[in-house]
Amino acid sequence: MTQSTEAACGVLAVTSAPTAPSVSEVVPQLQDLAYDPRTALAALPVEVRFRDGTAAEAVMVMDPGQLERAHAQIGRVLDARAKSLGLA
């Protein structure tokens, strides 16, 4: 059917692209972060968990700037945790 024939017959052809499941969280695996000096990239094995209950293994790759930001942010969170527990 051509588009004009579809309109004349009152037929609406709707196609939707498949949608990926929505991510609920990304959790670090119990493996060490790896650094590749050749590329200056760090790689952290993670598990991506989806809202439909499925999960997939992946690698979070960070460039030096992203790694520095993560380091600073994690340091602040650890300090806040220590203070809340009366350890600092």
LUMSETOR-115986 format. One line per field, with one value per residue: residue number from 0; residue in three letters; x, y, z of N, C-alpha, C, O in turn. Coordinates in steps of 0.001 Angstrom, whole numbers. Layout:
// LUMSETOR-115986
num	[NUM | ...]
residuo	[Ala | ...]
n.u	[X | ...]
n.v	[Y | ...]
n.w	[Z | ...]
ca.u	[X | ...]
ca.v	[Y | ...]
ca.w	[Z | ...]
c.u	[X | ...]
c.v	[Y | ...]
c.w	[Z | ...]
o.u	[X | ...]
o.v	[Y | ...]
o.w	[Z | ...]
***
This chain:
// LUMSETOR-115986
num	[0 | 1 | 2 | 3 | 4 | 5 | 6 | 7 | 8 | 9 | 10 | 11 | 12 | 13 | 14 | 15 | 16 | 17 | 18 | 19 | 20 | 21 | 22 | 23 | 24 | 25 | 26 | 27 | 28 | 29 | 30 | 31 | 32 | 33 | 34 | 35 | 36 | 37 | 38 | 39 | 40 | 41 | 42 | 43 | 44 | 45 | 46 | 47 | 48 | 49 | 50 | 51 | 52 | 53 | 54 | 55 | 56 | 57 | 58 | 59 | 60 | 61 | 62 | 63 | 64 | 65 | 66 | 67 | 68 | 69 | 70 | 71 | 72 | 73 | 74 | 75 | 76 | 77 | 78 | 79 | 80 | 81 | 82 | 83 | 84 | 85 | 86 | 87]
residuo	[Met | Thr | Gln | Ser | Thr | Glu | Ala | Ala | Cys | Gly | Val | Leu | Ala | Val | Thr | Ser | Ala | Pro | Thr | Ala | Pro | Ser | Val | Ser | Glu | Val | Val | Pro | Gln | Leu | Gln | Asp | Leu | Ala | Tyr | Asp | Pro | Arg | Thr | Ala | Leu | Ala | Ala | Leu | Pro | Val | Glu | Val | Arg | Phe | Arg | Asp | Gly | Thr | Ala | Ala | Glu | Ala | Val | Met | Val | Met | Asp | Pro | Gly | Gln | Leu | Glu | Arg | Ala | His | Ala | Gln | Ile | Gly | Arg | Val | Leu | Asp | Ala | Arg | Ala | Lys | Ser | Leu | Gly | Leu | Ala]
n.u	[828 | 528 | 1468 | -561 | -2699 | -2973 | -3841 | -6262 | -7724 | -7954 | -6064 | -3539 | -243 | 1873 | 5016 | 7278 | 10398 | 12484 | 12799 | 15339 | 15898 | 15316 | 17890 | 18557 | 20584 | 24183 | 26720 | 29835 | 32068 | 33643 | 36398 | 39658 | 40284 | 41647 | 44525 | 45637 | 48580 | 49340 | 47128 | 46206 | 43904 | 41502 | 39922 | 37003 | 35467 | 32003 | 28579 | 25676 | 22494 | 19147 | 15792 | 13966 | 14853 | 16960 | 20519 | 23776 | 27210 | 29751 | 32187 | 33368 | 34876 | 37324 | 38705 | 41717 | 40789 | 38139 | 38676 | 40101 | 38051 | 36227 | 37793 | 38070 | 35356 | 34608 | 36347 | 35269 | 32774 | 33551 | 34761 | 32504 | 30983 | 32646 | 32565 | 29838 | 29712 | 31147 | 33859 | 35686]
n.v	[-1177 | 2154 | 5331 | 7235 | 5558 | 4243 | 6383 | 6971 | 4670 | 4794 | 3612 | 3404 | 3104 | 2157 | 2018 | 1045 | 1630 | -797 | -629 | -77 | -1764 | 3 | 1357 | 588 | 681 | 910 | -1158 | -1511 | -4192 | -6862 | -6507 | -5277 | -1922 | -1171 | 231 | 1594 | 2532 | 3148 | 4165 | 5922 | 5439 | 4359 | 1381 | 44 | -2816 | -3405 | -4079 | -3772 | -3085 | -3703 | -2366 | -4333 | -6554 | -7926 | -8233 | -7057 | -7506 | -5040 | -2537 | 295 | 2978 | 5386 | 8573 | 10509 | 12982 | 12372 | 10345 | 11725 | 13465 | 11572 | 10481 | 12711 | 13163 | 10719 | 10750 | 12921 | 11836 | 9641 | 11013 | 12372 | 10189 | 9081 | 11183 | 11143 | 8758 | 9311 | 9033 | 10819]
n.w	[0 | -820 | 603 | 129 | -473 | 1960 | 3571 | 2335 | 2851 | 5530 | 7082 | 9416 | 9519 | 11937 | 13156 | 15592 | 17034 | 18579 | 22086 | 24445 | 27560 | 30604 | 32597 | 35945 | 37848 | 38146 | 39073 | 40662 | 39951 | 41831 | 41261 | 40541 | 39487 | 36342 | 34790 | 31780 | 30582 | 27981 | 26655 | 28484 | 29931 | 32336 | 33451 | 34741 | 35795 | 35662 | 36660 | 34900 | 35805 | 34980 | 34906 | 34307 | 35567 | 34462 | 33825 | 32836 | 32093 | 31965 | 31038 | 32630 | 31276 | 31864 | 31240 | 32007 | 33198 | 33966 | 35761 | 37750 | 38672 | 39681 | 41715 | 43459 | 44122 | 45307 | 47467 | 48936 | 49618 | 51179 | 53319 | 54345 | 55138 | 57131 | 59000 | 59660 | 61001 | 63189 | 63046 | 62186]
ca.u	[0 | 1269 | 1059 | -1852 | -3700 | -3189 | -4646 | -7603 | -8399 | -8015 | -5101 | -2373 | 848 | 2740 | 6105 | 8072 | 11717 | 12599 | 13375 | 16239 | 15403 | 15798 | 18904 | 18221 | 21824 | 25441 | 27409 | 31207 | 32352 | 34678 | 37677 | 40407 | 40330 | 42877 | 44994 | 46442 | 49414 | 49439 | 45971 | 45901 | 42520 | 41244 | 38757 | 36399 | 34397 | 30739 | 27379 | 24574 | 21232 | 18009 | 14537 | 13214 | 15457 | 18127 | 21786 | 24828 | 28531 | 30288 | 33385 | 33308 | 36178 | 37462 | 39933 | 42344 | 39934 | 37023 | 39248 | 40392 | 36773 | 35701 | 38649 | 37691 | 33988 | 34608 | 37012 | 34304 | 31754 | 34172 | 34910 | 31169 | 30609 | 33440 | 32021 | 28517 | 29932 | 31943 | 35241 | 36564]
ca.v	[0 | 3410 | 6219 | 7842 | 4501 | 4047 | 7497 | 6848 | 3540 | 5017 | 2727 | 4107 | 2165 | 2661 | 1118 | 1624 | 1028 | -1485 | 210 | -778 | -1713 | 1124 | 1000 | 975 | 1017 | 345 | -1570 | -1988 | -5601 | -7068 | -6618 | -4025 | -982 | -1361 | 1438 | 1324 | 3715 | 3455 | 4980 | 6794 | 5180 | 3407 | 551 | -548 | -3763 | -3076 | -4798 | -2861 | -3735 | -3096 | -2389 | -5561 | -7649 | -8499 | -7547 | -7294 | -7051 | -4011 | -1888 | 1743 | 3497 | 6786 | 9266 | 11086 | 13984 | 11684 | 9615 | 12724 | 13898 | 10464 | 10412 | 13811 | 12959 | 9575 | 11228 | 13721 | 10932 | 8886 | 11940 | 12593 | 8941 | 8996 | 12167 | 10688 | 7634 | 9787 | 8549 | 11909]
ca.w	[0 | -824 | 1679 | -203 | -354 | 3398 | 4058 | 1767 | 3499 | 6969 | 7735 | 9920 | 9765 | 12978 | 13525 | 16665 | 17189 | 19862 | 23132 | 25356 | 28932 | 31391 | 33583 | 37313 | 38548 | 37659 | 40291 | 40424 | 40226 | 42844 | 40562 | 40579 | 38374 | 35563 | 34103 | 30593 | 30360 | 26548 | 26251 | 29628 | 30318 | 33413 | 33157 | 35924 | 35481 | 36329 | 36262 | 34592 | 36183 | 34303 | 35666 | 34029 | 36333 | 33801 | 34095 | 31847 | 32490 | 31089 | 31551 | 32661 | 30866 | 32276 | 30839 | 33202 | 33829 | 34612 | 36883 | 38796 | 39248 | 40486 | 42903 | 44346 | 44598 | 46227 | 48683 | 49699 | 50157 | 52269 | 54444 | 54909 | 55818 | 58363 | 59946 | 60132 | 61913 | 64304 | 62880 | 61740]
c.u	[875 | 730 | -314 | -2970 | -4011 | -4096 | -6086 | -8386 | -8531 | -7065 | -3915 | -1312 | 1796 | 3799 | 6889 | 9390 | 11753 | 13265 | 14242 | 15648 | 16053 | 16776 | 18457 | 19467 | 23015 | 26292 | 28827 | 31325 | 33455 | 36021 | 38350 | 40230 | 41655 | 43231 | 45880 | 47277 | 49548 | 48324 | 45603 | 44439 | 42475 | 39968 | 38280 | 35310 | 33148 | 29650 | 26288 | 23286 | 20074 | 16741 | 13725 | 13813 | 16666 | 19366 | 22778 | 26149 | 29027 | 31565 | 33162 | 34714 | 36231 | 38785 | 40515 | 41473 | 38769 | 37503 | 39551 | 39104 | 36185 | 36487 | 38241 | 36303 | 33914 | 35282 | 36065 | 33236 | 32329 | 34369 | 33560 | 30697 | 31347 | 32905 | 30686 | 28631 | 30777 | 33403 | 36200 | 36448]
c.v	[1243 | 4286 | 6835 | 6804 | 4241 | 5140 | 7371 | 5733 | 3734 | 4130 | 3564 | 3073 | 2783 | 1611 | 1805 | 878 | 306 | -569 | -642 | -715 | -565 | 648 | 1470 | 1363 | 366 | 96 | -2039 | -3478 | -5697 | -7366 | -5260 | -3218 | -1208 | -58 | 1023 | 2569 | 4099 | 4378 | 6020 | 6648 | 4171 | 2650 | -131 | -1519 | -3436 | -4051 | -3759 | -3619 | -2946 | -3258 | -3659 | -6775 | -8287 | -7675 | -7905 | -6792 | -6044 | -3472 | -380 | 2247 | 4981 | 7356 | 9938 | 12120 | 13356 | 10927 | 10559 | 13209 | 12814 | 10338 | 11485 | 13588 | 11805 | 9959 | 12032 | 12837 | 10117 | 9761 | 12170 | 11351 | 8816 | 9969 | 11698 | 9521 | 8029 | 9333 | 9655 | 13124]
c.w	[0 | 306 | 1386 | -111 | 1110 | 3948 | 3571 | 2448 | 5004 | 7743 | 8176 | 10252 | 10776 | 13269 | 14624 | 16751 | 18525 | 20879 | 24042 | 26755 | 29691 | 32460 | 34958 | 38089 | 37860 | 38893 | 39950 | 40754 | 41277 | 42186 | 40607 | 39308 | 37646 | 34859 | 32941 | 30286 | 28883 | 26099 | 27305 | 30056 | 31458 | 33070 | 34431 | 35491 | 36310 | 35877 | 36059 | 34880 | 35585 | 35134 | 35412 | 34734 | 35685 | 34141 | 33001 | 32415 | 31467 | 31723 | 31488 | 32363 | 31203 | 31773 | 32086 | 33926 | 34576 | 35852 | 38049 | 39466 | 40131 | 41787 | 43919 | 44941 | 45590 | 47540 | 49553 | 50340 | 51320 | 53501 | 55126 | 55674 | 57140 | 59417 | 60520 | 61102 | 63128 | 64244 | 62478 | 62642]
o.u	[1846 | -323 | -1143 | -4083 | -5170 | -5020 | -7023 | -9602 | -9157 | -7248 | -3359 | -1480 | 2438 | 3492 | 7126 | 9464 | 11128 | 14188 | 13907 | 14979 | 17205 | 16523 | 18028 | 19420 | 22875 | 26558 | 29008 | 30742 | 34122 | 36689 | 37689 | 40052 | 42682 | 42352 | 46775 | 46744 | 49839 | 48534 | 44782 | 43813 | 43296 | 39047 | 39054 | 34325 | 33238 | 29781 | 26013 | 23017 | 20016 | 16632 | 12879 | 13350 | 17333 | 19270 | 22638 | 26197 | 28768 | 31968 | 32813 | 35644 | 35317 | 39834 | 39865 | 41431 | 38450 | 36809 | 39285 | 39060 | 35692 | 35901 | 38084 | 36099 | 33227 | 34839 | 36044 | 32841 | 31658 | 34163 | 33481 | 30083 | 30743 | 32803 | 30432 | 27748 | 31084 | 34087 | 37411 | 37117]
o.v	[1339 | 4011 | 6948 | 7141 | 4040 | 4854 | 7639 | 5846 | 2918 | 3922 | 4337 | 2265 | 3799 | 462 | 3012 | -336 | 744 | 175 | -1783 | 256 | -213 | -342 | 2612 | 2280 | -593 | 1014 | -2866 | -3953 | -4706 | -8347 | -4226 | -3757 | -1415 | 666 | 193 | 3558 | 5253 | 5264 | 6901 | 7616 | 3257 | 3206 | -800 | -1102 | -3218 | -4741 | -2957 | -4661 | -1719 | -4168 | -4019 | -7899 | -9114 | -6569 | -8925 | -5786 | -6167 | -3900 | 162 | 1970 | 5739 | 6718 | 9937 | 12126 | 13763 | 10880 | 10226 | 13352 | 13105 | 10113 | 11191 | 13803 | 11906 | 9540 | 11859 | 13070 | 9928 | 9295 | 12165 | 11465 | 8484 | 9618 | 11839 | 9315 | 7198 | 9263 | 9437 | 14130]
o.w	[750 | 881 | 2289 | 291 | 1474 | 4709 | 4323 | 2604 | 5680 | 8942 | 7395 | 11166 | 10509 | 13586 | 14575 | 16564 | 19491 | 20549 | 24361 | 27108 | 29439 | 33145 | 35121 | 38908 | 37101 | 39669 | 39056 | 41729 | 41570 | 42513 | 40699 | 38215 | 38292 | 34391 | 33103 | 29785 | 28570 | 25270 | 27050 | 30489 | 31537 | 32474 | 35116 | 34881 | 37518 | 34867 | 36952 | 34281 | 35665 | 35956 | 36231 | 34536 | 36307 | 34674 | 32326 | 33124 | 30270 | 32805 | 30439 | 33121 | 30878 | 31866 | 33131 | 35156 | 35693 | 36867 | 39203 | 40688 | 41221 | 42846 | 45104 | 46136 | 46606 | 48610 | 50772 | 51483 | 52335 | 54622 | 56354 | 56734 | 58159 | 60592 | 61716 | 61935 | 63983 | 65264 | 62437 | 62411]
***
